[in-house]
Amino acid sequence: MSSQKEVQKPPLKISMIQSAPPFSITLADGHITGLYAEFWRLWSRVNDREIEFVVSEFGNNIDDLKNSRVDFHSGLFKNPERETWAEFSIPFHEVKTSLYFYEQKHKRSDFKDMAGKKVAVRKNSYQAEYFTSKYPDVKFHYFTDSYKVIVQLLEGQFDAIIGEEPYIDNVLLTQGINGILYKSTEKLLTNFVHALFPKENKHLINEINNGIKNIPIDKIIELERKWIQGFEPYFSKLVHQSIPSLTLNEIEWIKNLPEILVGSDSNWPPIEFVTDKVYQGVAIDFLNIIHERLDINFKHSRGFEWVQLMDKAKNGEIKILSAVVEQYSREDNLILTEPYAQFQVVAMVRPDSPLLGSFLDMRELTIGAVLEGELKSILEEKHPDIPIKNTVRIMQGLKDLSDGTIDVFLGNHFMIAHYLEKFKDSGLKVALFTKYKVNLKMEVHKQYEKLVPILNKLFASISNRERTAILNHWKGNEIIEINDQYEQFLTIGIPTFLAILLLLFYVTYLNRQMNSEIVTRKIKEAKLQDEKEVADRANRAKDDFLANMSHELRSPMNAIVGSSFLLESSSLTHSQNKLVEVMNTSAKSLLRLINNILDLSKIEAEKLELEEKKTDVRILCENLFEQEFRQNVFGEENLQDNVELNLHIDTNIPKQLILDSYRLKQILSNLIFNAKKYTQLGKISLIVSKVDEDEKKHSLLFEVVDTGIGINSEQLVRLFSNYNQTDASLTRKNSGAGLGLKLTYALCKLMGSELKIESSLGNGSRFYFTIQTKWNTDFELIQDDSSSRLTNLKVLIVDDSPVNLIVAKKTLEKMNLLVVTANSGSEAISLLEKSNIQVVLMDMYMPGMDGAQTTKKIREGHYNPQIPIYALSASTNEEEKNLAKNAGMNGYLNKPIDVEQLTQVLVNEAS
């Protein structure tokens, strides 16, 4: 039987060009690799179909196809000539064609301007046929050797080359001259790549197409990114946004699903239960995630006991059981998914009982357990020799344990924790965390067996953070109450502050290690392609790490800065006020350092963009100057007594300017902070002057001048490098990571300027830069009457963290606002329908419906869809900001909350 099957399914012979990097490459040992080779190997593994490559020059490829020596070609474009003798698969790749110029010989031009110019194009290529017929006025020259033609372009023999971008870019990279040639701004062609079949082999097309649709899309995207950097993968347009591992077949299948009938137990809290005719619980939250991410609609089968639901699932009336704790499927026509939640099995004892080391310690004890589902299977398989008394329910088991009827109760920790509140006076405790876990799964009728791998992929895509948030919500964790703010800040804030500080230095150390690794590996790698891949991988890891660390560092910082702000206005003793001032200043210094590291990483990755808006430079500088010299760092109590502070702003500077006020403020803040650290006596001045203007633009000169210790000429040379400080002794005296000036220098360049310095040792320093600003004649300034505008403004804060809710609520209440809170997206939607909310502050990360999904629901709803909604997030990731914007949010506010920024936002909305 096996040999007959092999005869019926011989290996598919795939024709492939011998050398067309990065699509196909033949190595010295004869092994063929490249994007298309690896794509078809992936196709073969996924579809369990053997293949073999027939490799030759392109002309021989075509001859093999026309004479039926191969089954199909690995990848070609469609054209009219090929369509006369061939059929094509669905597209699996996209290739753009551009003009390449050597700008020292010929400036970049559009193709319509190339009449009379000499343009090289590959002989017998699709591009040669297309362009020679469409542009007869261009002097075309045909080439076969890509390396030679690039040399001829550099020598000026041609004005431009037409080429497929991935191929030409690869040639330039292997020759070590990438960056010398420039592409035209216009894309001449965009062609789709198909498997090509001789017409007599068209019976294979369905098999090939279906096989392509069976491949997880994230695996194809991974291949595309591996072989072709700098281009958006073709399959990124087709990938499922929530679950990238879905296949095209799976995406197509779920689009056509009808409403699915689900069976959920109405009395199994906290897993699934009914309150006020609404299903709730852990399993229901996961069903909601399925609905939100896959757009699958569910309907609950109501009014039946669990045994009845089981019967309906067996006969196919119910398609899914939402919560099952079984090790194996009980029926042939029901299929278990992978677990979406796991609960550890624990042994509970009375308070006077000793702890247990293992199951061996229970041999002489009376043991009870609810013997059903996976727990029963585990105990029967692993400990058949231990007698166990069956209790009907967990409540009965805990009661028997409390009454002394049994000595040990075995059960899953999550369910026990839910019921333990009713036995808190008995002091029952966990004596052993066993190595066993019971798994919560869904069970699907065989009619919908295609849904099982889709659900498994979805469950795998749910983050541990989101999964834990759901379980904690139903486990009944206590909400933290801040009764004594001062005492809580001392006991929680300081250890958290120190932990964050250690994490921050670890980030800095890791950043240095990554840079060192990139340099070392570049030296060791022999091929330029390998060098680029290593560097890209290290940079992506660094960016991902810093993006994640941004959120994890800023989240506890939000509680620290917020609590500090609240404490400042509390009734404290003089010594307590001093401690709060030190904590507040230290927290803000740490936040400045966090922002510097993250912004510098963004600039290095070319991901930082300017956000220009209307700005009054005078007000910006006055507020900044006041703020910087109101905040003292350690040892600066008498700074204003010893140092003269001067602010000079040219009165001819108009108010109507457009610039990135946040980055300008960041530059000036870093320069003033630097001046403060190194000026113990004398004066510090901020000077702003208008140096040039026309009808639309103004040039402004900014200077920060101090009479501090100054810098010698040797140190000036390396002043703007990473992690640099002028002197080790000054590092110990003044502290700092050496990032501020490097970031400031980079920000100036981003704004089209250059930071310069004049300094000598002992004579102070002058930092200065000039920026170009636009003039907006329609600009109007809002008068500062924020207190009256904000009084009784009703704000809804949505956050799943109790600590964040408390801090944000108390902060806004001190601004005379009416504050309403919600700890989930669904609760927020419900409150909007009942309360006259005017502004919403929405956390981006929440279990179930996150901030973006909740905003979309509000915008699509019938009640107040135009309400202002602002994102609140500890992340600084640009992708998350775009996600908030695309969801319909009006703006994005970072945690820790900047009270001044928040006030301005609310004043604008109140206006």
N, C-alpha and C positions, 0 to 999 in steps of 0.2 A: 504493500500500500504506500509505504514511504517512498520507494523508488519510483512508483508511478506518478506520485505527486511532483517529484523533482523533474520528471520528463515533461509534465504539463506546465511547470513553472521554471523554465531555464533562466539563468541570470540575464537581466536586461543589459544590453550592450549600449553604452552611452558614448557618443562621439565627443571629443574634447580637443580644443586647440592646444598645441604643445606648449606654447609660451605666450600668454596674454595676461601678465600680472596686473592687478592682484586677483583676477578671475580664475586663471589657471596657470600653474607653475610646475615645470618638471624638474625635480632635483637631480643631483649627480647620480644618485643610486637608482634612478628610474621612478621613484615614488612621485605621484602627482598630488599636488596640494593647491590651495587657493580657495577663494570664496565659493565658486561653483562646485568644485570637487567636494568641499566639506558640506555644502548644502545637500548634494545628492547622497553622500554617505549618511547624513542625518535622516534624509528621506528613507533610505534603506533600513536603518535601525528602527525607526518609528513604525514602519509598515511591514517589517519582517520580510523584506523582498531583496534577494541577492542582486547585486549589480557588478558590472565590470566596465572599466574605462578603455576606450580605444583612442589612443592619443596620436595626433599627427598634425601636419601643417594645415592651415585653413582650407586650402584648395583640395587636399586629400579628404578633409572632413566632408565637404560637399559631395565629392565623388563617392565616398562610402555610403552616404545617405541615399543618393540617387540610385545606387546599385544594390541597396538592401543588405549591405554588410554590417550595418548597425541598426538599432531600434529607433534611436532619436538623438538629437544634438543637445548638449548640456545647457545651452543658452544663446539665443540670437534674437535680433530685432525682426519685426515684420517688415516686409517691403513688397511692392506689387509683383516683382519677379518671383520671389519665394512663394507667394501665395498661389502661383500657378501650379506648383508641384508639391506643396507641403501644407500641413495643418499645424496648429499651434495650441499649446497648453494655456492655462490661465497665467497671467504675469506673476513672476516671483522676484523681480528686481527692477530697478529704475536707474538709467544712466543718463547723465546730462552731458551735453557737448558744448565746448566753449572755444573762443579764440584765445591763443596765448601769445603774449608780446614780450620782447626784450626792450624795456623802456629807454635804455640808452641809445637804441637804434631807431625805435619807432614808438610814438606815444599810443596809449590805448585808444581804440576807436570802435564804433559800432560797425557791424558788417556792411551796412548800406554805404559806409564811407570808404570801403576797401576797393572800389573800382580802380583798375589799373595797377593795383598792388599785387605783389607776389605772395601767394598763400600756399602753404604746403598742407597736403591732405593724404591720408594713408591710401595706397593703391588698392582697388577692388573693395573698398569699404562702403558701408551704407552711406557715410558722410560724403564720400567722393561722388557717388551717384546723385545724391540729393542736391548738393551745393553746385556742382558743375552745370546741372540743368537749370537751376534757379537763378544763378548769378553769372551770366556769360561774360560780363565785363571784367571779372576778376581773373588774374593770371594764376591759374592753379598749377602746382607742381606736385607730382605724385612720389611718395616715398615708401620704402619697405623697412628701413632701419630707423627705429625711433631714436636711438642714441645718437646716430650720425646726424639726423635732421635737427636735433636740438643744438648740436655744435654749429651747424650751418646757420641757424637762427641767431646764435650769439655772435657769429662772424658777420652778420648782416646780409647773408645771401637771400634770406626771406624776410618779409615784413611781419608775418604771423604764421602760426600753426593752428590748424583745426584738429581737435582731439577730444576723445572721451575723458572727462575729468579724472575719474579714478585711475585710468591707465597712465595718462600723462603725468599726473601727480606722483605716481609710483616710480615712473622712470626718473623724474627729477630727484626724488628722494634717494634712489639707489646711486645716482651720480653725485649726490651731496651738494646739489645746487638748488634745492627747494627754497623758495623765497626770492630767487633772482628773476624768474619769469612771473608775469602778472596775467591774470585772466581778464577777459572783457567783462564789463558789468552786466551785459545782456547774456542770457542763456540761449544759445542758438537752437538747441534741440533738447527735448526730453523724450527718451525712448524707453519703452517697456521691454523687458527681457522675458522670452518664453522658451520652453522646450519645443524644439522643432521636430515634427514627425513627417516622414514621407507619407503620401496619401494612403499607400497600402498598409501603413501601420496605425491608421487613425483609431483602430479598435483599442489601442493602448491609452488613448487620451483620458478616458474616464478614470482609469486606474491611477494615472499620474496625477490628475487634478485632485481626486479624492485623497490621494496620499499627501499632497501638499497641504490640503485642508486639515489633515490629521496631525500636523506638526505643531507643537506648542509655539505660539508666536514669539514668546520671549526668547526661545532658543534660536530662532532665525535672526532676531534683532541682535542677539549676542554675537552671532557669526558676522553679521554686517558690520558691527562696530569693531570687531577684531581685525577685519581685513581692510576696512575703508574708514579711516578717521576723518572727521571734519564734514561729513555729510549726514543728513537726516536719513536714517534707515527707511527703506520703502515700506516695510511692514509696521513702522510706527504709526502710519495713517490707519492701519487696520486693526491694531491691537486693542483689546478691551482695556479701558482705562483703569478699572478697579482690579482686574485679575489678568495680568499680562500673559500668564501661562495658558490661558484658554486657546483652543484651536479655532480656525475659521469655521469648521463644521460645528463646533460647540456653540460659537457665537450665533451662527445661523439657526441652530436648533432651539436655543432658548428664546429667540425672538418670536418663534411661532408657538410657544407654549400657551395653552389656555389657563384659566384660573385653576389652581390645584387645591383639592380638598385635603385638609390636614387634620390628623387626630392628635389632640393634646389633652392630657389628664387635667380635669377641672379642680382636683384636690390633692396636689402634690407640691406644696410650697417647700422651699422657694424655687423649685425647678420649673413648675408650671401650675397655675391655679387661676381661678376666676374671682374677680372682685368687681362688684357693680356691673356684671355682665361683660366685663373686659378681661381677656386673657393676659396674664402677666407672668414674669419670672425669667429665669436664666435662659431657658429654651426659647421663649418668645422673643427675647432680645436678639438671639442669634437668627431666628426667623426674620426679624425686622432687618437685620444686616443683609440677609439673602435678598430680601425684597428691594432694599435700597441699592445694592451693588449690581444685582443681576436683573432688576426690574421684573421679577417673577411675582405674580399676585397669588396670595393664599386665602382660603376660606376655611374657617374652623367648623368641624362637625360637632354640633352642640347637643347637649342633653343625654349623653351616653356615659356609662361607667367605663373604666379602663378595659375590662374584659370584653365589653361590647365593641369598643374601638379596635381591639386586637382582631376580633372576628371580621369586622368591616375591612380591615387592612388585608387580611388573608384572602378575602374574596374580591379584592380590587376596588371596592367602593371608595375606600380611603387610600390615597396615593402615598402619603408620608405620615409616619409617626414621628413627632418632633423630639421626643426624649425617651431613649431606650438605654438601659444599663445591662447589656448582655455581651458575653464574650463571643458568641457565635449566633448566626441567624437561626431562628427557631423554625422557619418555614422555607421551603425551596423557592417560593415565589416572592420572598422578601429579602432585600439586600441591605446590609449594614454599611453605613458610611464610616470613614475614619472618625476618631473622637474629636469633638469640638471643645470639650472640657474634661479635665482629669481631677479626681479627688483622691487624696491619700487615705489609706486605711489605717485607723488608729485603734489603740486599745485604751479604753476608759476604765478608771478605778475610783474607789472612794478616797477621800483625803488622807485617811490614816494608812492607806496601803502603800507598799514600797514601789519604786519604779521597776519596770520590766526590761530585761536585756534582750530577750528574744521570745519566740513561741515556746521554747523549752521551759521557761520560767512559769508557764501557765498549766503545766501538766497536772498539777495537784489542785487546780482551781476550777470553779464552776464558771463556764464561759457561755455567754449569750450573744446572738447575732440574728439579724433579719436574713434568713437563708433564702435568698432569691437573687436572680440576675447574676451578674459577673462575680459578686462577692461569694455567692454559693459555689460557683465554678472554681474560683481560686482556692477556697478552703478545702473543697473535696479533692482537688488535684494535688495541692501542695502539703496539706496537713490532714490526710484521711484518718490518722490515728488519734486525733484530738476530738473528744466528744463535745458537741456544741448544742446548746439548747436553742431552739428556734423561737424567736419572739416575733409577734405579728407586725409590730411597727417600732420605729426608733424611739418614740415616746415611751412605749411599754418597756423597751429594753433599758432605757435610762432610769425609769421608775423602779424596775426590778433591781438594778444596780444600787440605787439610792436606798432601797428597802432592805438590801442584804440578801435578796433571793439568789443573785448571781454575784460572782467576784470580779468578773471582767466583762465588758461589753465591747464587741468589735463592730466597727462601722466606718462609713466614710466621714472624714473630718468636716467637710463642708456642711453636710446635713446635720451632723451632731451639733456643730456650732450654732446652727439656726435654732435648734430646740433647747440648747443648754441654758438659755436665759430663764426658762421656767424652773430650772433646778439650781439656780445660782446659790441658794442658801445651803444646799447639800454639799457644796465644795467639790463636786466631781472634777477629776483632772485627767490629763493625758499621761498615761504611763509608758507608752511605746508608740513611736511613729514607725510603722512597719515599712517594708520595702515594696509593698503592693499598692497598686492604684486601680480604682474602678473608673471606667471611661463612659462619658455621656456621649451618645451617638444618635443619629437619626436613622430610621429604617424606611426604605423606599420600595414600593411595589415594582415587580419586574417589568411592568408596562413602561416604567420611567427609568429603566436601568441606565440610560445615557446621562441621567441627572446625577448619578452617584459620583463619577470622577469630577464633574463640575463642582459639586458641593465640597468634595475633598480638596480641590484646588482653592476654593474660597476659604475654607477653614484654615488651610496652610498660610493664606495671605493675611489673616488677622494677626495683628501684632500682639506680643505678650502684654504690652501695656494696655491695649484695648480689652483683651480677654480678662486681665486681672481686674480692670475697672468694673466690668460687668459682674464678675463674681463678688467683688467687694461690696458692690451696691446691694446685692441680695443677701449677702452674709450678715448685714446689719451692723456695720462698723459705726462706732460712736463718732458724732460730729464734735470737732474740737471747739471748745468755747474759750474765748479770751476774756477771763474775768479780771485777772491782775496783769495788765499789759506790761508793766515794768518788770515784774518777776519773771514772766514768761519770756520776755525778750532776753533777759540775762541767762536763763537756763537753756533756751533753745537757739536764740539768735547767735550767740558767740560760738558754740560748737559748729553750727552750720556755716558761719562765716569762715572759721578756720578750715573746715573741710573743703569749702569752695576755693580757698586760697591754695590749698595743696593740689586740688584738681587743675587749677589754672597753671601752676608751675609745671605740672605734668604735661599739660597741653603744649606749653612752650617748649619743654624738653622734647616731646614727640615731634613737634614741628621741626626742630633742629635736626633730629635724627633722620627724619624723612628727607630733608634737603641733602644731608650727608650721604644717605643711601643712593639718592638719585645721581649725585656726582660720581660716587664710587662705581656704580653699575654702568654708567655711561662710559667710563674709562675701560672697563673690562669687556664690554660687548663689542664684538667685531663688526656687526652689521648695523647700519643706521636704522633699519626698520625695527630691530630688536631694542635699540636705545630709545626710540620714540615710544614704543609700547610700554617699556618699563617706567619711563617718566610720566606718561599719561596715567598709568595705573596708580603710581604713588601719589600723584596730584589729586586724582579722584578720591583715593582713600583719605587723604588729608582734608579735602573739602567736605566729604561726608562726615568725617569725625568731628571737624569743627562745627558743622551745621548741627549735628546731634548734641555736641557739648554746649552749643549756644543755648539750646532749649533747656538742657538739664541744669546749666549754671544760672540762667536767668529766672527759672521757676522759683527756687528758694530765695533768690535775691529779691523777687517781688514781695515776698512776705517780710523780709528784713527791712527793705527800704520803706515799704508801706507802714509797717509797725513803728519804725523810727519816726516817720512823718506824723503818725498819730500821737506818739509819746511827746513830741516837741510841744504840742499844744495841751498836754495834760498837766495836772498839778503835781509837780515834782519838787524835791528838795534841791538845793544848790548843787550838792555833790552828784545827785542823780541826773540833773540837767547836764553837768559836765560829761558824765559817762555817756549819755544819749548823744551829746554833740560829737564825742569821739567816735561812737559807733556809726552815727550818720555820715560823718566825713569819711570814715574808713570804707563804709559800704559804697559811697559814691566814687571814691578813688578806685576801688576794685571794679566797679561797673565801667569806669573810664578805661581801665586796662583791658577788660573783656571786649569792649567795643573796638578798641584799637587793634587787638589781635584779629578779631573777626573781619574788620574792615580791610586790614592789610592783606588778609588771605583772599578776600573778594577782589581786591585790586590786582593781585598777582594772577588770579584766575580770570581776569578781565570780565568780571560779572557785576562790577559796581557801576551804576548809571546815575547821572545827575538828574535831579528833579527840580526844575526851575519854577519859581512862583513869585508872586508880587511880594516885595520886601521894602521896608523902610530901614536903610542901613543905620541911620542914627539911633533908632529905637533898639535895633539888634545889638549894637555895640554898647549902648548905655546899660541895657539889661545884663549883657554878658559881663561887663566890667563890674557891676554891682554884685552879681552872683559869684564871680570868681574870688573876689576879695572879701566876700562874706563867709566863704567856706575856708576854714583853716585846716591845714594838715598838721600832723604831730609836731609840736615844738614851735608853732607859728602864732601863739597867743598874742604876741606883741608886734605882729607883722606891720600893722597899720601905724603903730607908734614909731617904728624905726625906718619905715620906707614911705617916701612920698609917692602918691598915686596920681597920675595925670591922664586925662582923656581929652584928646583934641580931634574934633571932627569938622571938616571944612563945611562952612555954612552954605556953600554953593552946590553941595551935593543934593540933587532932587530926591524927593520921596518916592517918585514913581519909577522904581527900578525892578527888573526881573532877573533873578539869579537863584542858585541853590542855597537858600539861607542856612539849612541844616549843616551842609559841608563847610560853608564859610565860618559858621559859629564853631564847628569842630576844629578847624585850622587855628582860629584865633584863641580858642580855649586851650589847646595844646601849647601854643607859644607863650601865653600868659602863665600857664601852669609851670612851664619850664623856667620862665623868668622868676617866678615866686620861689622856686626851689633854690636858685643860685644867687639870690639877692637878699642879703641880710641887712644891708644898710645902704641908703641912697634913694633912688627913685626908679619907678617902672612907669612907662608911658605907652599908651596905645594912640597912634596917630593915623587918621584917615584923611586922604587928600584926593581931590579931583585933578588928574594930570592931563586929560584929553577928552574931547567930546565931539559929536556931530549930531545930526538930527535924530538918529536912532540909537546911538551907543554912547556910553561913558566909560572911560578908563579910570579905575580907582586904585590908589596906592595905599596899602596897609603896612604899617610899621609897628613893631613891638620892640621898644628900646629899654634896656635896663643898665644899671651901673654895677652889676654883680661881678663875679670873679673872672668872667671872660674866658676865652679859649685860645690856646696857642695855635700856631700855623700848622703844626704836625697833626694835631687833633682835628682841625677843620677839614682836612682831606677826607677823613672817614666818618664825619659827623652824621651823614644821612644813611649809613648802612644799617642793616638789621641788627638789633640787640646791642647797639653800640652806645657806650657812655664815655664821657671825656676822660675819666680817671677812676681807678678802682677805689681810691680813698673817698672820692666824692660819691661813689655808688653806696659805700657803707654809710656815709653821713646823710645823704639825701634820699636814698632808695630809688627804685624804678627798674623797669625791664629794658629800657633803651629802645622802645618801640615808637614813642610819641613823635619824634622828629622824622623818622623814616616814613611814618604814615602821613604826617603833615606835608612832607616833600612830595609824596605820591598824590595826595589830594590836590595840591597846587597844579601838578602836571595834568591831572584829570580835568581841572577847570581852565586849562589852556594857559597856565602861568608857570613860573619857576620860582621856588623859594630860594632867596639868597641871604647871605650873612656877612656882616662886617664885625670883626671882633679881634681883640688881642688880650693876652693874659693880664689881668688886673685892671682892665679899662672897660669892662662891660661888653655888651653885645647888642647888635641891631639886626633883627630878622625882618625882611621886607619882601613883598610880592605885589604884583599888579594884576588885576583881573578886568576883563571886558564885561560890561553889563548892558542889558537892553533897557530901553526907556519905554514905559507904558503910560500913555497919557490918560487912559481911562481908569487909572488906579485910584481907589478910595480907601482911606484908612478907617477902621472901625474904632471908635472911641472906647477907652478902657472903662466901661461901666459893667464889668463882668458880674459883680456881686448882685446888682439889681436885675440883670438879665437872667441870671441862673436861679433866682429865688423861685421855689416851687416847681422847677422843671422836673418832670417825672421821668426817671431813667430806669431801664431794666438791665440788670447785670446777669449774664448767663455764664456759669462756670461749674464744672463738676467737682472742683476742689473746694471743700468747706473753708479752708484757711484763706484762699484767694477771695472767696465771697465775703468773708468777714472783713478782711483788710480793705477791699474795694468799697464795700458798703459804708464802712465808717469814714473812709476818706471822702467819699462823695457827700455824705451827710454833713460833714464839716464845711462843705461848700454851699450849704442851704438847699440841697437838692432833695427831692422825694425819691427814695430808692426802693425798687422791688427786685427780688432775686429769684433765680431759677437755677436748678442744678442739672438740667438736661434740655435738649432741643425741644422735645415734645412738651415739656412743662412750659417753656418759653412761648410756644405757639398758643398754648391754652391761655396763658396770662394775657397775651396780646388781644385775644378775643374778649376778655373780661374787663381789662383795665385800660384806662386812657393813657397808655405809654406814649412818650414823645421821642425818646432816643433809646437805642439798644446798644449795649456793649457786649460783644459775643466772643467767648473763648473759641479758638479754632480746634482744639483737641478735646473731644468728648466722646464717651462710649455711645454706641447706638448711632444716633444722628450727630455728626460733627458740626462745627460752626458753619462751614460752607453749605452742607446739605440742609441745615436748618434755615439758612438765609434763602436758599432757593425755594423751600417750601413756603416761606413767608411771602416772597415776591410773586409766587404763583397763586397765593391764596386770595380770598375775596375781602379779608379784613385788613385794612391799612397796609397794602403792599408797598407803598412809597415811604414808609417810616425810615428815618436815617438809621443805618446799622453800621457799627464800627467794629473791626476785628480787634481782639485782645490776644496777643500771643507772645510767648517767650522766644519764639524763633525769629531769626533775621533772614531766613532763606527767601530769595527772590521768587522762587517757584511758589512758595506759600502765599506771598503777597499777590501774585498773579491769580492764584486760586481764589483768594478772597475777592479780588476785583471781578473776576469772571462770574463768581456766584452772585454778584450784585451788591457787594458791600460798598459803603461810601468812603471808607478810609481804613487805615491800618495803624494801630497803636501798639508799641512794644511794651512788654513787661521787663523790668519793673515800671509801674505807671509813672510817667513824667507829669506831675500835677500841673505845671505851667502849660504843657502841650495839650493835656486833657481839657484844661479850662478854656483854651483858645478854641478847641473843637466844639465844646458845648456852647460857648458864646456865639460862634458862627451859626450853630443850629438854632439857638434861641432867637437869633436875629431873623 
